[in-house]
Amino acid sequence: MRVEFEVDGITLVGDVRIPEGEGPHPALVFTGPFTGVRDQVTGLYAERLTAHGYVTLAFDHRNWGESGGRPRQHEDWQGKLADLRAAVSLLRSRPEVDPERIGAVGICLGGGYALRFAAFDPRVKAFAGIAGAYNNPYGRHFEAVLPGLTQVLERQDQGGPVEYLPAVAEDGDAAMPGEEPYAYYGGTASPHWRNRVSVASIRELVTMDNMMGADFLSPRPGLVVHGVVDRFCSPEGAEEAYKRMGQPKRLVWLDARRHVDLYDAEPYVTQAVEATAEFMNEHLDTGVTR
């Protein structure tokens, strides 16, 4: 069912799915790929995990999809963490949900957001990251691009228009260039997805620190599911996040060769869903308190 909820004066739009059987049920909140909307990757995983007995909430973050917020198609990492907080508050208010058995699931860029969010919100009892991007600025890769991105923001601060670039392009300049992201987003019909992203979003991506969540997640359980080959969200980053987590934790490698294999390709989606369901079933039965 479609739901709307408020955070920071912004209306967010999501879909709550309720499993069969008598509740209250454990619940999962989802956050997904860069530029993604809820009827793409997060909606697919939410539907599949609802079949495993979970109430699920996949929603459009602020500035994306049907949710409010401006600038449109702009990445706001602090805002996304606030969105997740409000999403959990919504789940806990529903009679179908056991408020003490809620987990956070992130796919791609959402893996990092879900990790950082789960580490600092005691209402979340378990975390799972699938093909996750665990962004952090420690490699200092931002230094070369920061001057130009700051100039973009200065022009906007002085009254200029929001500057955009394509989200994906098979050839040419884009936030996610190349055949692989273009094949997914170009072929995944959604009336709410737009092939553009603010240039200032790149500054958010290169300066955010979601990896730090790994240092603070324990004693909450953490699951990392990742493909052995991934050009966009490195297996090395997934392994680092796993190593920095305390116990209990689990790392599952899938024999996927493309990042987007874990978006909608079989058998990888089924394998990721089953690993997540098994892990959540194990840890949300008793919950973890802090």
Secondary structure, 3 states (H helix, E strand, C coil): CEEEEEECCEEEEEEEECCCCCCCEEEEEEECCCCCCCCCHHHHHHHHHHCCCCEEEEEECCCCCCCCCCCCCCCCHHHHHHHHHHHHHHHHHCCCEEEEEEEEEEECCHHHHHHHHHHHCCCCCEEEEECCCCCCCCCCCCCCCHHHHHHHHHHHHCCCCCCEECCEECCCCCCEECHHHHHHHHHCCCCCCCCCEECHHHHHHHHCCCCCHHHHCCCCCEEEEEECCCCCCCHHHHHHHHHHCCCCEEEEEECCCCCCHHHHCCCHHHHHHHHHHHHHHHHHCCCCCC
